[in-house]
């Protein structure tokens, strides 16, 4: 009788070794090897099982690309406008979508609502390896969703799940979560690298063979990676990430990978007692609690994919009592902010060497838009001088190391969003003024340098 085989597996990349190693030779991480016991199959069947594990049941044929039907595939609406936006217009048949985020951020709540909405037009199967059928029923009652056509399966055995799926023939399959799934191809415990990889591989393969759309929930590990190994993100067609503080009501859904749409789109949700509610006008929501008449606050119009968003960018400059002044940044790259402060001191003559500077983007947004540069400089100058900016002012522009203000992308969409919410005084790069349609009653001020921008708002 074959004995159990003991191997050591890297928890970071899945590399296997016959003995424990301090440093993984594949990914270079330290102290990541874990002991795993494997029960080998009989020698006669071992090679055949290993070969068949990753083989598809449907054999493909060689085709010329000219013979492939190029007709656009119809997308299935999830019933949630914000989720459809991030997916690129809806759910594609046969696609595998991975939704990740911290525990308790609202992944299962959103998918329960989506499952209920989809069940009105197609067959949906909600598979939970974490909760019982009674717990799923309690959540559905709490959210007030339709339950008549929504089917649930509390199971974590992948082979059993796929067998029942072939009998039930769902159009949409939801797996919650991939860390709880167990496959017979691996003797490792649930949540291990081997189990996650092989379980996800079997589920994705089933989706491609049958055309069933699959949502897979993945929890963020303590290292910050999504559901463990990076190979899982390569298997699926789209990777959506939930962001936001659980202590606040707003949640942001971003696509970090999407084979069927843009990866720059952003979905905004509000967490309420009845579930995750889409926020159709996030700019108005983000500015609803803005402080009026306070120095250091400026409105910026940033682009998140194709969506323009107005946000409140705040700065606080205070006399420092430390040998090295503090620089604390929330919602932006701290290195970029340090660069802008150096430009202000060198090119605009602002004395910041003895000032503690704090930057915050209200609402939990994470900005990577270069158009935020000028807004940061104006907010810091406002706080440093102690004057409040006009309530109808919006600022945007990229700042270079020489103090020049460079044009921003899609300036017309940004201006239109500002005007829609009542911001009629807009400071932006002068080069953007050439092709703008200026609405009546709106005052646009073009600037070439940082000095000009600071002089305009003073």
C-alpha positions in Angstrom: 0.0 0.0 0.0 1.4 3.4 -1.0 2.3 5.6 1.9 1.5 9.3 2.4 3.9 11.6 0.9 5.1 14.7 2.8 6.0 17.8 0.8 6.6 21.4 1.7 4.7 24.1 -0.2 5.4 27.8 -0.4 2.3 29.7 0.8 3.2 32.7 -1.5 3.7 31.1 -4.9 2.9 27.3 -4.5 6.4 26.0 -5.1 6.9 22.5 -3.8 10.0 21.1 -2.2 10.9 17.8 -0.6 12.2 19.5 2.5 11.6 22.7 4.4 13.4 25.7 3.1 13.9 29.1 4.7 13.7 31.0 1.5 11.6 30.1 -1.5 13.8 29.7 -4.6 11.0 30.6 -6.9 9.5 33.8 -5.4 12.2 34.7 -2.8 9.9 35.0 0.2 11.1 33.9 3.6 9.4 31.5 6.1 6.5 30.7 3.8 6.9 26.9 3.5 4.2 24.7 5.0 4.1 21.0 5.5 1.5 19.2 3.3 0.6 15.5 3.2 -0.4 13.9 0.0 -2.0 10.4 -0.4 -0.7 9.2 -3.7 -2.9 7.2 -6.1 -1.9 3.6 -7.1 1.1 3.6 -9.4 -0.8 2.4 -12.4 -3.4 5.2 -12.2 -1.1 8.0 -11.0 0.1 9.2 -14.4 -3.3 9.0 -16.0 -5.0 10.9 -13.2 -2.3 13.6 -13.3 -2.7 14.0 -17.1 -6.5 14.1 -17.0 -6.7 16.6 -14.1 -6.2 19.6 -16.4 -7.7 18.3 -19.6 -10.9 19.7 -21.0 -13.8 17.4 -21.8 -14.5 19.3 -25.0 -11.7 18.9 -27.6 -11.0 22.0 -29.7 -10.5 22.1 -33.4 -8.0 24.2 -35.5 -9.8 27.1 -37.1 -8.8 30.1 -39.2 -9.6 33.4 -37.5 -11.6 34.3 -40.6 -14.0 31.4 -39.9 -14.7 32.6 -36.3 -18.0 34.4 -35.8 -17.2 38.0 -34.9 -20.7 38.9 -33.9 -20.8 40.7 -30.6 -21.9 38.6 -27.7 -25.0 39.9 -25.9 -24.3 40.8 -22.2 -26.6 39.9 -19.4 -27.5 42.7 -17.1 -27.0 42.0 -13.4 -29.7 44.4 -12.4 -27.1 46.6 -10.7 -26.1 49.6 -12.8 -22.8 50.1 -10.9 -21.7 46.5 -11.3 -22.7 46.5 -14.9 -20.5 49.6 -15.4 -17.4 47.9 -13.9 -18.0 44.7 -15.9 -18.0 46.7 -19.1 -21.8 46.7 -19.7 -23.0 43.4 -18.2 -22.1 39.8 -17.7 -20.6 37.9 -20.6 -21.7 34.3 -21.1 -19.0 31.8 -20.0 -17.0 34.4 -18.2 -15.4 33.8 -14.8 -15.4 36.9 -12.5 -13.4 37.0 -9.3 -14.6 39.5 -6.6 -12.2 40.2 -3.8 -12.1 42.3 -0.7 -11.6 42.3 3.1 -13.9 40.2 5.2 -17.2 42.0 6.0 -16.9 44.6 3.3 -20.1 43.4 1.5 -19.1 40.9 -1.2 -21.7 38.3 -0.2 -24.4 40.9 0.3 -23.9 42.3 -3.2 -23.9 38.9 -4.8 -27.0 37.8 -3.0 -28.8 40.9 -4.4 -27.3 40.2 -7.9 -28.4 36.6 -7.7 -31.9 37.6 -6.8 -32.1 40.1 -9.7 -30.7 37.6 -12.2 -33.0 34.8 -11.0 -35.9 36.8 -12.5 -34.6 36.1 -16.1 -32.3 33.0 -15.8 -31.4 30.1 -13.5 -29.0 31.0 -10.7 -27.3 28.7 -8.3 -25.7 30.2 -5.2 -23.0 27.8 -3.7 -21.8 28.7 -0.2 -19.0 26.8 1.5 -19.2 29.1 4.5 -22.9 29.3 5.4 -25.7 26.9 5.7 -29.0 27.1 3.8 -30.7 28.6 6.8 -28.1 31.4 7.1 -28.5 32.1 3.4 -32.3 32.3 3.9 -31.8 34.7 6.8 -29.7 37.0 4.7 -32.2 36.9 1.8 -35.0 37.9 4.2 -32.9 40.7 5.8 -32.2 42.1 2.3 -35.8 41.7 1.2 -34.8 40.0 -2.1 -37.0 37.7 -4.2 -36.4 34.0 -3.3 -38.8 32.0 -5.4 -36.4 31.3 -8.3 -33.1 31.5 -6.3 -31.5 28.2 -5.6 -28.8 27.6 -2.9 -26.3 24.8 -2.4 -24.4 24.7 0.9 -21.4 22.6 -0.2 -17.6 22.8 -0.5 -16.8 19.7 -2.5 -15.9 20.9 -6.0 -16.6 17.6 -7.7 -20.0 17.3 -6.0 -20.8 20.9 -6.9 -20.0 20.4 -10.6 -22.1 17.2 -10.7 -25.1 19.0 -9.3 -24.5 21.9 -11.7 -24.7 19.5 -14.7 -28.0 18.2 -13.4 -29.4 21.6 -12.5 -27.9 23.4 -15.6 -27.7 27.0 -14.1 -27.0 30.0 -16.3 -25.1 31.8 -13.5 -23.1 30.1 -10.8 -21.9 31.9 -7.6 -19.1 30.4 -5.5 -18.7 31.9 -2.0 -15.8 31.5 -1.4 -13.0 29.9 -3.2 -10.9 29.5 0.0 -13.5 27.0 1.4 -13.6 24.8 -1.7 -12.0 21.3 -1.6 -11.1 19.1 -4.5 -10.1 15.4 -4.5 -7.2 16.2 -6.7 -5.3 17.7 -3.7 -4.8 16.3 -0.2 -4.0 19.8 1.2 -6.3 21.5 3.7 -8.9 24.0 2.4 -7.5 27.5 1.6 -4.1 26.2 0.8 -2.3 27.1 -2.4 -2.9 23.7 -4.0 -6.6 23.6 -3.1 -7.3 27.2 -4.3 -5.5 26.7 -7.6 -7.0 23.3 -8.5 -10.5 24.2 -7.3 -10.5 27.4 -9.3 -9.1 25.6 -12.3 -12.0 23.0 -12.3 -14.6 25.8 -11.9 -13.2 28.0 -14.6 -12.9 25.0 -17.0 -16.5 24.1 -16.3 -17.5 27.7 -17.2 -15.7 27.7 -20.5 -17.1 24.3 -21.5 -20.7 25.0 -20.7 -21.0 28.7 -21.2 -22.1 29.3 -17.6 -21.2 32.6 -16.1 -19.4 32.3 -12.8 -18.8 34.7 -9.9 -16.1 33.6 -7.5 -15.6 35.3 -4.1 -12.0 35.5 -2.8 -10.9 37.0 0.5 -7.8 39.1 0.8 -5.0 37.4 2.7 -2.9 39.1 5.4 -0.2 39.9 2.9 -2.8 41.8 0.9 -3.0 39.4 -2.1 -6.3 38.3 -3.4 -7.3 34.7 -2.5 -3.7 33.6 -2.3 -1.6 32.9 -5.3 -1.4 35.2 -8.3 -2.1 32.3 -10.6 -5.8 32.5 -9.6 -6.0 36.1 -11.0 -4.6 34.8 -14.3 -7.2 32.0 -14.6 -10.3 34.3 -14.5 -11.6 36.8 -17.0 -12.2 39.7 -14.7 -10.9 40.6 -11.2 -13.0 43.1 -9.2 -11.8 44.5 -6.0 -13.9 46.0 -3.2 -12.4 49.0 -1.4 -13.5 51.2 1.5 -13.6 51.4 5.3 -16.1 49.2 7.0 -16.8 52.0 9.4 -18.1 54.2 6.6 -21.1 53.6 4.4 -19.4 54.0 0.9 -17.8 51.1 -1.0 -15.8 51.4 -4.2 -15.7 48.6 -6.7 -12.7 48.6 -9.2 -11.7 46.3 -12.0 -8.0 45.4 -11.8 -8.4 43.0 -14.8 -11.2 42.7 -17.4 -11.0 40.9 -20.7 -14.4 42.3 -21.7 -14.1 45.9 -20.8 -12.0 48.7 -19.3 -10.0 48.3 -16.1 -10.5 52.0 -15.2 -14.2 52.0 -14.4 -15.4 52.6 -10.9 -18.6 51.6 -9.1 -19.8 53.4 -6.0 -22.1 51.7 -3.5 -23.6 52.8 -0.2 -23.9 50.1 2.5 -27.4 50.3 4.1 -29.6 48.0 6.1 -31.3 46.7 3.0 -28.0 45.9 1.3 -25.5 47.5 -1.2 -27.3 50.4 -2.9 -25.8 51.9 -6.1 -24.9 55.6 -5.9 -25.9 57.0 -9.3 -24.5 60.5 -8.5 -21.3 60.0 -6.4 -20.0 63.5 -6.9 -23.0 65.0 -5.1 -22.7 62.4 -2.3 -18.9 63.0 -1.9 -19.4 66.8 -1.6 -22.5 66.7 0.6 -20.5 67.0 3.8 -17.9 69.5 2.6 -16.9 72.1 5.1 -17.9 75.6 4.0 -15.6 78.6 4.5 -12.6 76.6 5.8 -9.1 77.1 4.5 -7.3 74.2 2.8 -10.3 72.7 1.1 -10.6 72.6 -2.7 -12.8 70.8 -5.2 -11.1 68.6 -7.8 -12.8 66.9 -10.8 -11.0 63.6 -11.3 -11.6 60.8 -13.9 -12.3 57.3 -12.8 -12.4 55.4 -16.1 -15.0 57.2 -18.1 -16.8 58.7 -15.1 -15.9 62.2 -13.9 -16.0 62.6 -10.1 -15.9 65.7 -8.0 -14.1 65.2 -4.6 -13.1 67.3 -1.7 -9.3 67.5 -1.4 -8.2 68.8 2.0 -4.8 70.1 3.2 -3.6 71.3 6.6 -0.3 73.1 7.1 0.7 73.7 10.8 3.8 74.9 12.5 6.1 72.0 13.2 7.8 71.3 16.5 9.9 68.5 15.2 13.4 68.5 13.7 11.9 66.9 10.6 8.4 68.1 9.7 5.7 65.5 9.3 4.1 64.6 5.9 1.0 62.6 6.2 -1.0 61.7 3.1 -4.3 59.8 2.8 -5.7 58.9 -0.6 -2.7 59.9 -2.7 0.9 58.8 -3.4 3.0 60.3 -0.6 6.0 60.5 -2.9 4.0 62.6 -5.4 2.9 64.9 -2.6 6.5 65.4 -1.4 7.5 66.3 -4.9 4.7 68.9 -5.2 5.7 70.4 -1.8 9.3 70.7 -3.1 8.1 72.4 -6.3 6.0 74.9 -4.2 9.0 75.8 -2.1 11.5 76.1 -5.0 9.3 77.6 -7.7 6.5 79.5 -5.8 8.5 80.6 -2.7 6.2 78.9 -0.2 8.1 78.2 3.0 7.2 74.7 4.0 10.5 73.5 5.6 9.1 74.2 9.1 5.5 73.1 8.5 3.7 69.8 9.2 1.6 69.1 6.1 -1.4 66.8 6.1 -3.3 65.8 2.9 -6.6 63.9 2.7 -9.0 63.0 0.0 -12.4 63.0 1.6 -14.8 60.1 1.0 -12.2 57.3 0.8 -11.1 57.8 -2.8 -7.6 56.8 -3.9 -6.4 59.3 -6.5 -3.8 58.6 -9.1 -4.9 61.2 -11.6 -2.2 63.8 -12.5 -4.9 66.5 -12.6 -4.9 66.4 -8.8 -1.4 68.1 -8.7 -2.6 71.7 -9.0 -5.4 71.1 -6.5 -2.9 69.8 -3.9 -0.8 72.9 -4.3 -3.7 75.3 -4.1 -5.1 73.5 -1.0 -1.7 73.7 0.8 -1.3 77.4 -0.1 -4.8 78.1 1.2 -4.1 76.4 4.5 -0.7 78.0 4.8 -2.1 81.5 4.3 -5.3 80.8 6.3 -7.8 82.0 3.6 -10.8 80.1 2.4 -11.4 79.5 -1.3 -14.6 80.5 -3.0 -17.3 77.8 -2.7 -17.9 77.7 -6.5 -14.2 77.1 -7.3 -12.8 73.9 -8.9 -9.1 73.4 -9.7 -7.4 70.8 -11.9 -4.0 70.5 -13.6 -0.7 68.6 -13.7 2.3 70.3 -12.2 5.9 69.7 -13.5 9.2 70.0 -11.7 9.8 73.4 -13.3 6.5 74.8 -12.0 4.7 74.5 -15.3 1.0 73.5 -15.5 0.4 70.8 -18.1 -2.9 70.0 -19.8 -5.3 67.3 -18.4 -7.1 64.6 -20.3 -10.8 64.9 -21.2 -11.1 68.5 -20.0 -14.6 69.0 -21.5 -16.1 66.2 -19.5 -14.5 67.5 -16.3 -15.8 71.0 -17.0 -19.3 69.8 -17.7 -19.4 67.8 -14.5 -18.3 70.9 -12.5 -20.9 73.1 -14.1 -23.7 70.4 -13.5 -23.0 70.6 -9.8 -22.8 74.4 -9.6 -19.1 75.1 -9.8 -18.8 78.1 -12.1 -15.2 79.3 -11.4 -12.7 76.8 -12.8 -8.9 77.0 -12.9 -7.3 74.7 -15.4 -4.3 74.6 -17.8 -4.3 77.2 -20.4 -3.7 74.7 -23.2 -7.1 73.1 -22.4 -9.0 76.2 -23.2 -8.4 75.9 -27.0 -11.1 73.3 -27.6 -13.6 73.8 -24.8 -17.2 74.8 -25.2 -17.7 77.2 -22.3 -21.3 77.3 -21.0 -22.9 80.6 -20.3 -22.2 82.0 -16.8 -19.1 79.9 -16.3 -15.7 81.6 -15.8 -12.7 79.6 -16.9 -9.2 80.7 -16.0 -6.2 79.2 -17.9 -2.8 79.2 -16.2 0.6 78.3 -17.5 2.6 78.1 -14.2 2.0 77.3 -10.6 2.7 81.0 -9.7 -0.1 82.1 -11.9 -2.5 79.6 -10.4 -1.7 80.6 -6.8 -2.0 84.3 -7.8 -5.5 83.7 -9.2 -6.9 82.0 -6.1 -5.4 84.4 -3.6 
